[in-house]
Amino acid sequence: MDKEFIVLTNSSSINHIFTSIAQNSLLLFTNSNIQTVGIIVLAVLTIISAASYMFYRIKDNNIRNISKSEGITRKRELQKCSLYSSKSENFNYNKILNELHNLCNNCTNIFNSLKCIELISNYPQLINVKLSDGLTPFHRVCFHGNDALIEYMLEKGADPELKTVAGENGLCMVLYYYIYAKAENLNCLETLYAKGCHLTFGDEWYKIFLNLSVRANNTNLTKWLLTHSKSPKGKHFNRASSAPL
């Protein structure tokens, strides 16, 4: 007599499929002489079914975990992009520019110097932007002889050759500081000179500052001007000899 097979038509997982095969196999071997073989086959199929079910469960969990991880990473990247956009585009340009100029104009105060560094680190593109008076934030820092800020702003892209309305570059602004403040340390001048910022021997600004230095009886600055000027032919007078005083 033919045996009726049990088929689970609504099964969707591999576990149900193998279970159905195992039950059909048991019916085939129930009234036969090889019932023992049927039991063995049933056991093997059951083991395969269980192993397959566990494999696909693990795989499915791994896929969900990977998807979740990728979603978190994507969310973080979007937050970074949003933060960068808010810094680079959605800010009050004039307000921050005026604040930076004001801080640089009062950079002898340690708090203002630190605030300058904070603004420059966020908005380095403002370093070379002039106000209506023709001065950049870098010009103002040079005028006050803040050597630490001068070095920092140069690293961030300050242009020492930009000129004011009157034609003064960064070196001229530092020279004003040394003439009026009479500071002994000439680090600011050395920093700008190392960046290629100089005065040409015999030109108008060279004569003005040399004259001011001599009148102020600033021997140290006068020597520096005489030994660090550039000739009209492009040669530098860099400490070749002692200054004739």
SERO-4910 file (N, C-alpha, C, O; in steps of 0.05 Angstrom, whole numbers):
BEGIN
 pado doro    nc1    nc2    nc3   cac1   cac2   cac3    cc1    cc2    cc3    oc1    oc2    oc3
  Met    A     17    -24      0      0      0      0     18     25      0     37     27     15
  Asp    A     10     43    -17     27     67    -19     24     84      6      2     86     17
  Lys    A     46     94     13     46    112     37     41    141     28     50    149      7
  Glu    A     27    155     45     21    183     39     43    201     50     50    200     74
  Phe    A     55    218     33     76    236     42     65    260     56     43    270     49
  Ile    A     80    270     76     72    294     91     88    317     80    113    317     82
  Val    A     76    337     67     90    359     55     80    385     68     56    390     68
  Leu    A     98    400     78     91    425     91     93    447     70    114    459     66
  Thr    A     71    452     56     71    471     34     74    500     43     82    517     27
  Asn    A     69    505     68     71    532     77     98    538     90    103    560     99
  Ser    A    116    519     89    143    523    101    159    542     84    159    540     60
  Ser    A    173    560     98    190    580     83    219    578     91    236    589     77
  Ser    A    225    564    112    253    562    121    264    535    115    249    516    111
  Ile    A    290    534    114    304    508    109    298    488    131    297    464    127
  Asn    A    294    498    155    288    481    178    262    465    173    262    441    178
  His    A    241    478    164    216    465    158    218    445    135    206    423    136
  Ile    A    234    453    115    237    435     92    250    408    100    241    387     93
  Phe    A    272    411    116    286    386    124    269    370    143    270    345    143
  Thr    A    254    383    160    236    368    178    215    353    163    209    330    170
  Ser    A    204    365    142    185    351    125    197    326    111    184    305    110
  Ile    A    222    330    101    235    307     89    240    285    109    236    261    103
  Ala    A    247    292    133    252    272    154    227    257    161    229    232    164
  Gln    A    205    270    163    180    257    169    171    238    147    161    216    152
  Asn    A    174    246    122    168    229     99    185    204     99    176    182     92
  Ser    A    211    209    106    229    186    106    221    165    127    223    141    123
  Leu    A    211    175    150    203    157    171    179    140    163    177    117    170
  Leu    A    160    151    148    137    136    139    145    115    119    133     93    119
  Leu    A    165    120    103    175    100     83    186     76     96    183     53     87
  Phe    A    199     81    119    214     59    132    199     46    155    210     28    168
  Thr    A    174     54    161    161     45    185    155     15    184    161      0    203
  Asn    A    144      5    162    136    -23    160    155    -39    143    148    -60    132
  Ser    A    179    -30    141    199    -45    124    219    -59    142    220    -56    166
  Asn    A    235    -75    129    255    -90    144    280    -74    150    298    -83    164
  Ile    A    281    -50    139    305    -33    144    297     -9    160    306     14    155
  Gln    A    280    -14    180    271      8    197    294     22    212    294     46    216
  Thr    A    314      6    218    338     17    232    352     37    215    361     58    224
  Val    A    355     30    189    368     49    170    351     75    168    362     97    166
  Gly    A    325     72    168    308     96    167    312    114    190    312    139    188
  Ile    A    315    102    214    319    118    238    346    134    236    347    157    243
  Ile    A    366    120    225    392    133    222    390    156    202    400    178    208
  Val    A    376    151    180    372    172    160    357    196    172    364    219    167
  Leu    A    336    189    188    321    210    201    338    227    219    336    251    220
  Ala    A    356    213    234    373    228    253    392    246    238    397    269    247
  Val    A    403    236    216    422    252    200    408    276    189    419    299    190
  Leu    A    384    272    177    369    295    166    362    315    187    362    339    182
  Thr    A    355    305    211    348    323    233    372    340    241    369    364    246
  Ile    A    395    328    242    420    342    249    426    364    228    433    386    234
  Ile    A    424    355    202    429    374    180    409    398    182    416    421    178
  Ser    A    384    391    187    363    411    189    370    431    211    368    455    207
  Ala    A    377    421    235    383    439    257    408    456    251    408    480    258
  Ala    A    428    444    239    453    458    233    448    480    213    457    503    216
  Ser    A    432    474    192    425    494    172    409    517    184    414    540    177
  Tyr    A    390    510    201    374    530    214    391    549    231    388    574    229
  Met    A    410    538    246    428    555    262    446    572    245    451    595    252
  Phe    A    455    561    223    473    576    205    459    600    193    470    622    193
  Tyr    A    435    596    184    420    619    172    411    639    193    409    663    187
  Arg    A    406    630    217    399    649    239    423    667    245    420    691    248
  Ile    A    447    654    247    472    669    253    478    689    230    485    712    235
  Lys    A    475    680    205    480    696    182    461    720    181    469    743    175
  Asp    A    436    714    188    416    736    188    422    757    209    419    781    205
  Asn    A    430    747    233    438    766    254    462    783    247    463    807    253
  Asn    A    481    770    233    505    785    225    498    806    205    509    829    206
  Ile    A    480    800    186    472    820    166    458    844    180    464    867    173
  Arg    A    441    838    199    427    859    214    447    877    229    445    901    230
  Asn    A    467    864    242    487    879    257    504    896    239    510    919    246
  Ile    A    512    886    216    528    901    197    512    925    187    522    947    185
  Ser    A    486    921    181    469    942    171    466    964    192    467    988    186
  Lys    A    463    955    217    460    974    239    486    990    243    485   1015    247
  Ser    A    509    977    241    535    990    244    539   1011    222    549   1033    227
  Glu    A    532   1003    197    535   1021    174    517   1045    178    524   1068    170
  Gly    A    493   1041    189    475   1063    193    486   1083    213    483   1107    210
  Ile    A    498   1073    235    510   1090    255    533   1106    244    535   1130    249
  Thr    A    550   1093    228    573   1106    216    564   1128    197    575   1150    197
  Arg    A    543   1122    181    533   1142    162    521   1166    177    525   1189    169
  Lys    A    508   1161    200    496   1183    215    518   1201    226    515   1225    226
  Arg    A    540   1189    236    562   1205    246    575   1222    224    582   1245    229
  Glu    A    578   1210    200    590   1226    178    572   1249    170    582   1271    164
  Leu    A    546   1245    171    527   1267    164    529   1289    185    527   1312    179
  Gln    A    532   1281    211    535   1301    232    560   1317    228    560   1341    233
  Lys    A    583   1304    220    608   1318    215    604   1338    192    613   1361    194
  Cys    A    592   1329    171    587   1346    147    570   1370    155    575   1393    146
  Ser    A    550   1365    171    532   1387    180    547   1407    197    543   1431    194
  Leu    A    565   1397    215    580   1415    232    600   1431    215    602   1455    220
  Tyr    A    613   1419    196    632   1434    179    617   1455    163    627   1477    159
  Ser    A    594   1448    152    578   1466    136    570   1491    153    571   1513    144
  Ser    A    562   1486    178    554   1508    195    577   1526    201    573   1550    206
  Lys    A    601   1515    202    625   1532    208    634   1548    183    641   1571    185
  Ser    A    633   1535    160    644   1547    136    625   1565    121    634   1582    106
  Glu    A    599   1560    124    580   1575    108    560   1592    124    556   1615    119
  Asn    A    548   1579    144    526   1592    159    536   1608    183    529   1602    206
  Phe    A    553   1628    178    562   1645    200    561   1674    191    561   1680    167
  Asn    A    559   1692    211    558   1720    205    586   1730    198    602   1735    216
  Tyr    A    591   1732    172    618   1739    162    628   1765    174    650   1766    185
  Asn    A    613   1787    171    622   1813    180    626   1814    210    645   1827    220
  Lys    A    608   1801    225    611   1801    254    637   1788    263    651   1799    280
  Ile    A    643   1765    252    667   1750    260    692   1765    250    712   1766    264
  Leu    A    691   1776    226    714   1791    215    720   1815    233    743   1820    240
  Asn    A    700   1830    241    704   1854    258    714   1845    286    730   1859    298
  Glu    A    704   1823    296    713   1813    322    742   1805    321    758   1811    339
  Leu    A    751   1792    299    779   1784    296    797   1809    294    818   1810    307
  His    A    789   1829    279    804   1854    277    807   1867    304    828   1877    311
  Asn    A    785   1868    319    785   1881    345    804   1866    365    818   1878    380
  Leu    A    803   1839    364    820   1824    382    849   1827    374    866   1830    392
  Cys    A    855   1828    348    883   1832    339    893   1859    347    917   1863    352
  Asn    A    875   1879    347    883   1906    354    888   1909    384    899   1929    393
  Asn    A    880   1889    399    884   1889    428    898   1863    437    892   1853    459
  Cys    A    916   1853    421    928   1827    426    949   1827    447    961   1805    453
  Thr    A    955   1850    459    974   1849    481    962   1837    506    976   1828    524
  Asn    A    935   1835    506    921   1821    528    921   1791    522    914   1783    500
  Ile    A    929   1775    542    931   1746    538    905   1733    530    904   1715    514
  Phe    A    883   1743    542    856   1732    536    850   1737    506    840   1719    493
  Asn    A    855   1761    497    849   1768    469    867   1751    450    858   1744    428
  Ser    A    892   1746    458    910   1730    441    899   1702    438    899   1691    416
  Leu    A    890   1690    460    879   1663    459    853   1662    442    848   1643    427
  Lys    A    837   1683    444    812   1685    428    819   1688    399    805   1677    382
  Cys    A    841   1703    393    850   1705    365    857   1678    353    849   1671    331
  Ile    A    872   1662    369    880   1636    360    855   1618    355    855   1603    335
  Glu    A    835   1620    372    811   1604    368    796   1612    343    788   1595    327
  Leu    A    793   1638    338    779   1647    313    795   1640    288    784   1631    268
  Ile    A    821   1644    289    838   1638    266    838   1608    259    838   1600    236
  Ser    A    837   1591    280    837   1562    275    811   1554    261    811   1535    245
  Asn    A    789   1568    267    763   1562    255    759   1576    228    746   1565    210
  Tyr    A    770   1600    226    766   1616    201    792   1628    191    796   1652    191
  Pro    A    811   1610    183    837   1620    174    835   1638    149    854   1653    143
  Gln    A    813   1635    134    810   1651    109    806   1681    115    807   1697     97
  Leu    A    802   1689    140    798   1717    147    825   1731    154    824   1756    157
  Ile    A    847   1717    155    872   1729    163    880   1752    145    891   1772    154
  Asn    A    876   1749    119    885   1769     99    863   1787     89    867   1801     69
  Val    A    841   1788    104    818   1805     95    821   1833    108    823   1835    132
  Lys    A    820   1854     91    823   1881    101    796   1894    108    776   1886     98
  Leu    A    798   1912    127    775   1930    133    778   1955    116    796   1957    100
  Ser    A    760   1974    121    760   1999    105    786   2015    108    793   2031     91
  Asp    A    800   2011    131    825   2026    135    849   2013    121    871   2024    122
  Gly    A    844   1991    107    865   1978     91    883   1959    107    903   1950     96
  Leu    A    876   1954    132    892   1936    148    880   1908    150    856   1905    151
  Thr    A    897   1888    150    889   1860    155    893   1854    185    906   1869    198
  Pro    A    881   1832    195    886   1824    222    916   1820    227    927   1825    248
  Phe    A    930   1810    206    959   1805    209    974   1832    212    993   1833    228
  His    A    966   1852    197    979   1879    200    976   1888    229    996   1899    241
  Arg    A    953   1884    241    948   1894    269    966   1879    289    976   1891    308
  Val    A    968   1853    285    985   1837    303   1014   1845    301   1028   1847    321
  Cys    A   1023   1850    276   1050   1859    272   1055   1886    285   1076   1891    297
  Phe    A   1036   1904    283   1039   1931    295   1042   1930    325   1055   1947    337
  His    A   1031   1909    338   1033   1906    367   1056   1887    375   1060   1882    399
  Gly    A   1071   1877    355   1094   1861    361   1089   1835    376   1106   1827    393
  Asn    A   1067   1822    371   1061   1797    384   1074   1774    368   1062   1764    349
  Asp    A   1098   1767    376   1114   1747    360   1100   1720    358   1102   1706    338
  Ala    A   1087   1711    380   1074   1685    380   1051   1685    360   1048   1665    345
  Leu    A   1035   1706    359   1013   1707    340   1023   1711    312   1011   1700    293
  Ile    A   1045   1725    308   1056   1729    282   1064   1702    270   1058   1696    247
  Glu    A   1078   1686    286   1086   1659    276   1062   1641    270   1061   1627    250
  Tyr    A   1042   1642    288   1018   1625    285   1003   1633    260    994   1616    244
  Met    A   1000   1659    255    984   1669    232    999   1663    206    987   1658    185
  Leu    A   1026   1664    206   1041   1657    183   1037   1628    176   1035   1620    152
  Glu    A   1037   1611    196   1032   1582    192   1004   1577    180   1000   1558    165
  Lys    A    985   1595    187    957   1592    178    952   1606    151    930   1606    141
  Gly    A    973   1618    139    970   1629    113    970   1659    110    963   1670     90
  Ala    A    979   1673    131    981   1702    130   1001   1711    109   1023   1698    106
  Asp    A    995   1731     93   1012   1741     72   1027   1766     83   1015   1787     85
  Pro    A   1053   1764     88   1068   1787    100   1073   1809     79   1081   1831     87
  Glu    A   1068   1803     54   1074   1823     33   1049   1840     26   1052   1859     11
  Leu    A   1026   1833     37   1002   1850     32   1007   1878     43   1018   1881     65
  Lys    A    999   1898     28   1005   1926     35    980   1941     44    958   1935     35
  Thr    A    984   1960     61    963   1978     70    957   1998     48    970   1998     27
  Val    A    938   2016     53    932   2037     34    957   2054     29    961   2064      7
  Ala    A    973   2058     50    997   2075     47   1020   2060     35   1040   2072     27
  Gly    A   1018   2033     33   1039   2018     20   1057   2003     39   1078   1993     32
  Glu    A   1049   2000     65   1066   1986     85   1059   1956     85   1036   1948     85
  Asn    A   1080   1940     85   1076   1911     88   1079   1903    118   1081   1920    135
  Gly    A   1078   1877    123   1080   1867    150   1105   1876    165   1104   1882    189
  Leu    A   1128   1877    150   1153   1885    163   1152   1915    172   1162   1922    193
  Cys    A   1139   1931    156   1136   1960    163   1120   1962    189   1127   1978    207
  Met    A   1099   1947    192   1082   1948    216   1098   1940    241   1095   1951    262
  Val    A   1115   1919    238   1132   1911    260   1153   1932    267   1159   1936    290
  Leu    A   1163   1946    246   1183   1967    251   1171   1990    267   1184   2001    284
  Tyr    A   1145   1996    262   1132   2016    279   1132   2008    308   1137   2024    326
  Tyr    A   1127   1982    313   1126   1972    340   1153   1976    354   1155   1986    376
  Tyr    A   1175   1969    340   1202   1971    352   1211   2000    356   1226   2005    374
  Ile    A   1202   2017    339   1210   2045    341   1196   2058    365   1208   2073    381
  Tyr    A   1170   2053    368   1154   2066    389   1155   2051    416   1154   2064    437
  Ala    A   1158   2025    415   1159   2009    440   1187   2007    450   1192   2001    474
  Lys    A   1207   2010    432   1235   2008    439   1242   1981    451   1257   1980    471
  Ala    A   1231   1960    440   1236   1933    450   1264   1924    441   1273   1930    419
  Glu    A   1278   1909    459   1304   1900    452   1304   1875    435   1321   1870    418
  Asn    A   1284   1858    440   1282   1832    425   1271   1837    397   1249   1849    394
  Leu    A   1286   1829    377   1278   1833    349   1267   1808    335   1270   1804    311
  Asn    A   1255   1790    351   1246   1764    341   1225   1767    319   1225   1752    299
  Cys    A   1207   1787    321   1187   1791    301   1199   1798    274   1190   1788    253
  Leu    A   1219   1815    274   1233   1822    249   1247   1798    237   1246   1794    213
  Glu    A   1260   1782    254   1274   1759    244   1255   1738    232   1260   1726    211
  Thr    A   1231   1735    244   1211   1717    234   1201   1725    207   1200   1708    188
  Leu    A   1195   1751    203   1186   1760    177   1208   1760    156   1203   1753    133
  Tyr    A   1232   1766    164   1254   1766    146   1259   1737    135   1266   1734    112
  Ala    A   1256   1718    153   1260   1690    145   1239   1681    125   1243   1663    109
  Lys    A   1215   1695    125   1194   1689    106   1197   1704     80   1180   1703     62
  Gly    A   1219   1719     77   1224   1734     53   1213   1762     52   1213   1775     32
  Cys    A   1203   1772     75   1193   1799     77   1215   1818     84   1229   1814    104
  His    A   1220   1839     68   1243   1856     71   1238   1884     60   1217   1888     47
  Leu    A   1257   1902     65   1256   1929     53   1280   1931     34   1301   1919     38
  Thr    A   1276   1945     12   1297   1949     -7   1315   1973      0   1304   1995      6
  Phe    A   1341   1969      0   1359   1990      7   1355   2015    -11   1357   2013    -35
  Gly    A   1350   2037      3   1348   2063    -12   1320   2070    -20   1315   2093    -29
  Asp    A   1300   2052    -17   1272   2060    -25   1260   2077     -4   1272   2082     18
  Glu    A   1235   2087     -9   1223   2107      8   1219   2097     37   1226   2110     56
  Trp    A   1208   2072     40   1202   2062     66   1228   2055     81   1229   2058    106
  Tyr    A   1248   2046     67   1273   2041     80   1285   2067     92   1294   2067    115
  Lys    A   1284   2088     77   1294   2114     86   1278   2124    110   1289   2135    129
  Ile    A   1251   2121    109   1234   2130    131   1241   2116    157   1245   2129    177
  Phe    A   1243   2090    156   1247   2075    181   1276   2078    191   1280   2077    215
  Leu    A   1295   2080    173   1322   2084    181   1325   2111    195   1338   2113    216
  Asn    A   1312   2131    184   1312   2158    196   1299   2158    223   1309   2170    242
  Leu    A   1275   2145    225   1261   2144    251   1278   2129    272   1278   2137    295
  Ser    A   1291   2107    263   1307   2092    282   1331   2108    292   1337   2107    316
  Val    A   1344   2123    275   1367   2139    283   1357   2161    302   1370   2166    322
  Arg    A   1335   2174    295   1324   2196    312   1317   2185    340   1320   2199    360
  Ala    A   1307   2160    341   1299   2148    366   1323   2138    382   1320   2127    404
  Asn    A   1347   2140    369   1372   2130    382   1370   2101    388   1381   2091    407
  Asn    A   1356   2086    369   1353   2057    373   1375   2043    357   1372   2035    334
  Thr    A   1398   2040    370   1422   2029    357   1417   2001    347   1426   1994    325
  Asn    A   1404   1985    363   1400   1957    356   1383   1954    330   1390   1938    313
  Leu    A   1361   1970    329   1344   1969    305   1358   1981    281   1355   1971    258
  Thr    A   1374   2002    285   1389   2014    262   1408   1994    250   1410   1992    226
  Lys    A   1422   1980    267   1441   1959    257   1426   1938    241   1435   1929    220
  Trp    A   1403   1930    252   1387   1909    238   1379   1919    210   1381   1904    191
  Leu    A   1369   1943    208   1361   1954    182   1384   1955    162   1381   1949    139
  Leu    A   1407   1963    172   1430   1966    154   1440   1938    145   1451   1936    123
  Thr    A   1437   1918    161   1448   1891    154   1427   1872    142   1433   1850    134
  His    A   1401   1881    141   1380   1863    131   1364   1875    108   1342   1867    103
  Ser    A   1375   1895     95   1361   1907     72   1369   1892     47   1388   1876     47
  Lys    A   1354   1897     26   1359   1885      0   1367   1906    -20   1353   1926    -22
  Ser    A   1388   1901    -35   1397   1920    -55   1378   1921    -78   1363   1902    -83
  Pro    A   1377   1943    -94   1360   1944   -117   1365   1922   -137   1347   1915   -153
  Lys    A   1389   1910   -137   1395   1888   -156   1387   1861   -145   1392   1840   -157
  Gly    A   1376   1861   -121   1365   1836   -110   1384   1822    -90   1377   1801    -79
  Lys    A   1407   1834    -84   1426   1822    -65   1419   1831    -37   1411   1854    -32
  His    A   1421   1812    -18   1415   1819     10   1440   1827     25   1461   1815     21
  Phe    A   1438   1848     41   1459   1856     59   1453   1843     86   1442   1855    104
  Asn    A   1462   1818     88   1454   1803    112   1478   1799    131   1492   1778    129
  Arg    A   1483   1818    149   1504   1816    168   1532   1812    155   1549   1798    167
  Ala    A   1536   1824    133   1562   1820    119   1584   1834    135   1607   1826    134
  Ser    A   1577   1856    148   1597   1871    164   1583   1887    185   1558   1888    186
  Ser    A   1598   1898    203   1586   1914    224   1575   1940    212   1586   1951    193
  Ala    A   1554   1949    224   1541   1973    214   1558   1998    221   1568   2000    243
  Pro    A   1562   2016    202   1578   2040    206   1562   2061    222   1546   2076    210
  Leu    A   1566   2062    248   1552   2081    265   1571   2102    275   1562   2120    289
***
